[in-house]
């Protein structure tokens, strides 16, 4: 296909081809114009409440720093492993909340050596977890912790749970019991409370199947009221044991819902910056595709088909076709249903295939956000139809935390 002029529309195949004319595929990139448009949309939906940036959804230190500097509405980081948290802390990031339990004793010992009132906060959801942390941090500064509560939705008379299987803390009584356990241990300091409504924030309500879409919409409507009432009751009960420094909630898919809760003081989001394909299936907001990867055409196996090099970058989660990467540009291409996205090759077919030659490129989008960065050492940054920078991913900095 002919090389595009620099005046090609932003976000078009011709525009990206012009920007990357001198770059060999495979490569990954972020369209900054789309990313900052998404950032502004997230801030609008947050209605003035600060958004803690979820690092697992970005996995690129320079872009994480840029997100925090972009607007006052982005404040603090939500990290995913303790090793990552300590690395970011040592690089100068602060206001860190580790949102997943840790059993990393060596990293806990390092944390215990920090004598700083703003040191990272760890999430906990059981006395057993407290015991492990205390055994690894004995003699150090008190560990700041955050209680995670379960915001899943139970249906079918309490027999079916919709939502991620995270914390066992579901009721005010359970939360108060853990808060009192924290308070009676001098090795800990209760800093806050968090809850992730993953069945709303991470599941779109307009998938391709009509019946499934209607079921999801009904579940979301029913669950929102349950979450609002239960979270408020838990926050009130725990605050009577110890005043809370923050109450974190939400995710990219539920910002406008969670921000409306008086009990919530801050939100969390990360995927919305990159806008992976899983967020195409929401009816309440629309994001602009920002993070992509390009693969070269290396075969023409049949009319209407071309085969790309690599591409088997599958997203975590249930094994369905929503977890596959999707051909984005040029328009009119689909994955082959028999092969999907493969380790060393990915066939695609459609109207655009016969216009592509060996060496041409296809631009694809990942189903999730930060996981793409585990496949590439750097991201090209594009703005105004031109490459403006190339920055390392976590992998490019020699870091692989999960």
C-alpha positions in Angstrom: 0.0 0.0 0.0 1.3 3.5 -0.8 2.9 5.5 1.9 0.5 8.1 3.3 0.9 11.9 3.3 1.5 13.6 6.7 -2.0 15.2 6.3 -3.8 11.9 6.6 -6.5 11.9 9.2 -5.4 11.3 12.8 -6.1 7.7 13.9 -6.4 6.5 10.3 -4.4 3.7 8.7 -2.9 6.2 6.3 -2.0 8.5 9.2 -0.2 5.7 11.2 1.5 4.5 8.0 2.9 8.0 7.5 4.1 8.2 11.1 5.8 4.8 11.1 7.1 4.7 7.6 10.7 4.3 8.9 9.9 1.8 11.7 10.1 -2.0 11.2 7.2 -4.0 12.6 6.4 -5.6 15.0 6.1 -2.6 17.4 3.7 -1.1 19.8 2.6 2.5 20.3 0.3 4.9 22.1 -1.6 7.6 20.3 -1.2 10.5 22.8 -4.0 12.5 21.2 -6.4 9.7 21.9 -5.0 8.9 25.3 -5.4 12.4 26.6 -8.9 12.7 25.2 -9.7 9.5 27.1 -8.1 11.0 30.2 -10.3 14.1 30.0 -13.4 11.9 29.6 -12.5 9.9 32.7 -12.1 13.1 34.7 -15.5 14.3 33.5 -17.1 11.1 34.6 -15.3 11.3 37.9 -17.2 14.5 38.7 -14.4 16.1 40.7 -13.3 13.1 42.7 -9.6 12.2 42.3 -8.6 9.2 40.2 -5.8 6.9 41.5 -3.9 5.7 38.4 -3.8 1.8 38.1 -0.3 0.9 37.1 -1.1 -2.6 36.0 -3.1 -1.1 33.2 -0.2 1.1 31.9 3.1 -0.7 32.8 5.1 2.1 31.4 6.8 4.4 33.9 7.1 7.5 31.7 3.4 7.3 30.8 2.4 6.8 34.4 4.4 9.9 35.4 2.7 11.8 32.5 -0.7 10.7 33.6 -0.1 12.1 37.1 1.2 15.3 35.7 -1.6 15.7 33.2 -4.2 17.1 35.5 -4.9 17.6 39.2 -7.7 15.0 39.0 -5.2 12.2 38.7 -3.6 11.6 42.2 -1.6 8.7 43.5 -1.0 5.2 42.2 -2.7 1.8 42.6 0.0 -0.8 42.2 -0.2 -4.6 41.7 2.8 -6.2 43.4 4.9 -5.1 46.3 8.1 -5.4 44.3 6.7 -3.0 41.7 5.5 -0.7 44.5 8.9 -0.5 46.1 10.6 0.1 42.7 8.2 3.0 42.0 8.7 4.4 45.5 12.5 4.3 45.1 12.1 6.2 41.8 10.3 9.0 43.5 6.6 8.1 43.2 4.5 8.6 46.3 0.9 8.0 47.5 1.0 4.3 46.6 -1.7 1.8 47.4 -0.9 -1.8 46.7 -4.3 -3.2 45.7 -3.6 -6.9 45.9 -2.4 -9.0 48.9 1.2 -9.8 49.1 3.1 -12.8 50.5 6.5 -11.5 49.4 8.5 -11.7 52.7 11.7 -10.1 51.3 9.8 -7.1 49.9 7.9 -6.8 53.2 11.2 -6.6 55.1 12.2 -3.8 52.8 9.0 -2.0 53.4 9.4 -2.3 57.1 12.7 -0.5 56.9 10.9 2.6 55.6 10.4 5.2 58.3 8.2 7.6 56.4 4.6 8.6 57.2 3.7 8.4 53.6 5.1 5.0 52.9 3.0 2.6 50.7 -0.3 1.2 51.9 -1.0 -2.6 51.7 -4.4 -4.1 51.1 -5.5 -6.8 53.6 -8.7 -8.9 54.0 -8.0 -11.4 56.8 -6.3 -11.9 60.1 -4.2 -14.5 58.4 -2.8 -12.0 56.0 -2.0 -9.6 58.9 -0.1 -12.5 60.6 2.0 -13.1 57.5 2.8 -9.4 57.2 3.7 -9.0 60.9 6.0 -12.0 60.8 7.9 -10.5 57.9 8.1 -6.9 59.2 8.8 -7.6 62.9 10.7 -4.7 64.5 10.0 -2.3 61.6 7.8 0.7 61.3 4.0 0.1 61.6 2.6 -1.2 58.3 -0.1 1.0 56.8 -3.0 -1.1 55.6 -6.2 -0.8 53.8 -9.2 -3.1 54.2 -10.6 -4.5 51.0 -14.3 -5.3 51.0 -16.3 -7.6 48.6 -18.7 -5.8 46.4 -19.8 -8.7 44.3 -23.5 -9.3 43.6 -25.2 -12.5 44.7 -28.2 -13.7 42.7 -30.3 -16.8 42.4 -31.1 -16.6 46.1 -27.5 -16.3 47.1 -26.3 -19.3 45.1 -24.5 -17.4 42.3 -21.9 -14.8 42.8 -21.3 -12.2 40.1 -18.0 -10.4 40.4 -14.3 -11.2 41.1 -13.5 -13.6 43.9 -11.4 -11.3 46.0 -12.0 -10.2 49.6 -14.1 -12.4 52.0 -15.2 -9.2 53.9 -18.7 -8.5 52.8 -20.7 -7.1 55.8 -20.2 -4.2 58.2 -19.7 -6.7 61.0 -16.9 -8.5 59.2 -15.2 -5.3 58.3 -15.4 -4.0 61.9 -14.0 -7.3 63.2 -10.9 -6.9 60.9 -10.6 -3.2 61.8 -10.5 -4.1 65.5 -7.9 -6.8 64.8 -5.7 -4.2 63.0 -6.2 -1.7 65.9 -5.2 -4.1 68.6 -1.9 -4.8 66.8 0.8 -2.1 67.2 2.5 -3.4 64.1 -0.3 -1.9 61.9 -2.0 1.4 61.1 -5.4 1.4 59.4 -5.2 3.9 56.6 -8.3 3.3 54.4 -10.8 1.1 52.8 -11.3 -0.1 49.2 -13.8 -2.1 47.1 -13.7 -3.0 43.5 -17.0 -3.5 41.7 -15.4 -5.6 39.0 -18.6 -7.0 37.6 -19.5 -3.4 36.7 -16.2 -1.6 36.2 -14.7 -4.5 34.1 -17.7 -5.9 32.3 -19.3 -4.1 29.4 -23.1 -4.0 29.1 -23.4 -4.2 25.3 -21.6 -7.3 24.1 -22.3 -8.8 20.7 -24.8 -11.4 22.0 -28.2 -9.7 22.6 -29.4 -12.0 25.4 -26.1 -11.7 27.3 -26.2 -8.0 26.9 -29.7 -7.7 28.5 -28.7 -10.0 31.3 -25.6 -7.8 32.1 -27.7 -4.6 32.0 -30.2 -6.0 34.4 -27.5 -7.2 36.7 -25.7 -3.8 36.7 -29.0 -2.0 37.6 -29.7 -4.3 40.5 -26.1 -4.3 41.7 -25.6 -0.6 41.8 -28.1 0.0 44.6 -26.7 -2.9 46.6 -23.2 -1.6 46.3 -24.1 1.9 47.3 -26.0 0.9 50.4 -23.6 -1.8 51.6 -20.5 0.3 51.0 -21.9 3.2 52.9 -22.9 1.0 55.8 -19.4 -0.6 56.0 -17.6 2.8 55.8 -19.8 4.2 58.6 -19.2 1.1 60.8 -15.4 1.0 60.3 -15.1 4.8 60.8 -16.4 4.3 64.3 -13.5 2.1 65.0 -10.9 4.3 63.2 -11.3 7.4 61.0 -10.4 6.5 57.4 -7.9 8.4 55.4 -9.5 7.4 52.1 -12.2 5.2 50.6 -11.3 3.9 47.2 -13.7 2.5 44.6 -14.5 2.0 41.0 -12.7 1.4 37.8 -12.7 2.7 34.2 -16.1 1.1 33.5 -17.9 2.5 36.6 -16.5 6.0 37.2 -19.7 7.9 36.9 -21.6 5.4 39.1 -19.0 5.2 41.9 -18.3 8.9 41.9 -21.9 9.5 42.9 -21.5 7.6 46.2 -21.0 10.0 49.1 -19.0 7.3 51.0 -16.3 7.1 48.3 -13.5 9.7 48.5 -11.4 8.6 45.5 -11.6 6.4 42.4 -9.2 4.2 40.5 -8.7 3.7 36.8 -6.0 2.8 34.3 -7.4 0.9 31.3 -9.2 4.0 30.1 -6.0 5.7 29.1 -5.2 2.9 26.5 -8.8 2.0 25.7 -8.4 -1.8 24.9 -11.2 -3.6 23.1 -13.0 -4.8 26.3 -14.1 -1.2 26.8 -15.7 -1.1 23.4 -18.7 -2.9 24.9 -20.0 -0.1 27.2 -23.1 1.9 26.3 -22.6 4.7 28.8 -19.3 6.1 27.4 -17.0 5.8 24.4 -13.2 5.8 24.4 -10.8 6.4 21.6 -8.4 3.5 20.7 -5.0 4.7 22.0 -2.7 1.7 22.4 -2.0 -0.6 19.5 0.6 -2.9 18.0 1.6 -3.4 14.4 2.5 -6.7 12.7 3.9 -7.2 9.3 2.3 -9.3 6.6 4.5 -12.2 5.8 2.3 -14.6 3.8 -0.6 -14.6 1.3 -2.0 -18.2 1.9 -5.2 -17.7 -0.2 -7.4 -15.1 -1.8 -8.9 -12.9 0.9 -6.3 -13.8 3.5 -2.9 -12.6 4.7 -0.9 -14.0 7.5 0.9 -11.8 10.0 4.1 -12.5 12.0 3.3 -13.2 15.7 0.2 -11.8 17.3 -0.7 -14.4 20.0 -1.1 -11.7 22.7 -4.1 -13.1 24.5 -5.6 -11.2 27.5 -6.1 -12.8 30.9 -9.5 -13.8 32.0 -12.1 -16.4 30.9 -11.1 -18.3 27.7 -13.5 -16.7 25.2 -13.0 -14.7 22.0 -13.3 -11.4 23.9 -9.7 -12.1 25.1 -8.3 -12.2 21.6 -6.6 -9.2 20.0 -8.6 -7.5 17.3 -7.4 -6.2 13.8 -8.1 -2.5 13.8 -6.6 -1.0 10.7 -7.0 -1.2 7.8 -10.7 -1.7 8.4 -12.5 -4.8 7.2 -10.2 -7.5 8.6 -11.0 -10.3 11.1 -9.1 -13.1 12.8 -9.5 -16.6 11.3 -11.9 -18.5 13.6 -9.9 -21.7 13.2 -6.5 -20.3 14.2 -7.2 -17.1 16.2 -4.1 -15.2 17.2 -1.0 -17.5 17.1 2.3 -17.7 18.8 4.2 -17.1 15.5 1.5 -16.3 13.0 -1.9 -14.8 12.8 -4.0 -15.2 9.7 -6.6 -12.4 9.0 -9.2 -12.2 6.3 -11.6 -9.7 4.9 -12.1 -7.1 2.1 -8.8 -5.3 2.9 -6.6 -8.5 2.7 -6.2 -8.5 -1.1 -5.0 -4.9 -1.0 -2.1 -5.8 1.4 1.2 -7.0 0.2 4.1 -8.8 1.8 5.8 -6.3 4.2 2.7 -4.2 4.7 1.4 -3.7 8.2 -1.8 -4.4 10.1 -2.6 -2.5 13.3 -4.2 -4.5 16.1 -5.6 -3.7 19.5 -5.2 -5.8 22.7 -8.3 -6.9 24.6 -6.8 -5.5 27.9 -4.5 -2.6 28.6 -1.2 -3.0 30.3 -0.7 -6.7 29.4 0.4 -5.6 25.9 3.5 -4.0 27.5 4.7 -7.4 28.6 5.3 -8.2 24.9 7.3 -5.1 23.9 10.3 -3.3 25.3 9.2 0.1 24.2 6.2 2.2 23.1 6.4 4.8 20.3 4.4 7.9 21.3 2.5 9.5 18.5 0.9 13.0 18.4 -0.3 15.1 15.5 0.5 12.3 13.1 4.1 12.1 14.1 6.4 10.1 16.4 7.2 12.4 19.3 9.0 10.0 21.6 9.9 6.3 22.3 9.7 5.2 25.9 10.5 2.0 27.7 7.8 -0.3 29.1 8.4 -2.1 32.4 9.8 -5.0 30.3 12.1 -2.5 28.6 13.5 -1.4 32.0 14.2 -5.0 32.8 11.2 -5.4 35.1 8.6 -8.1 35.0 6.5 -8.2 38.1 3.8 -10.7 37.2 
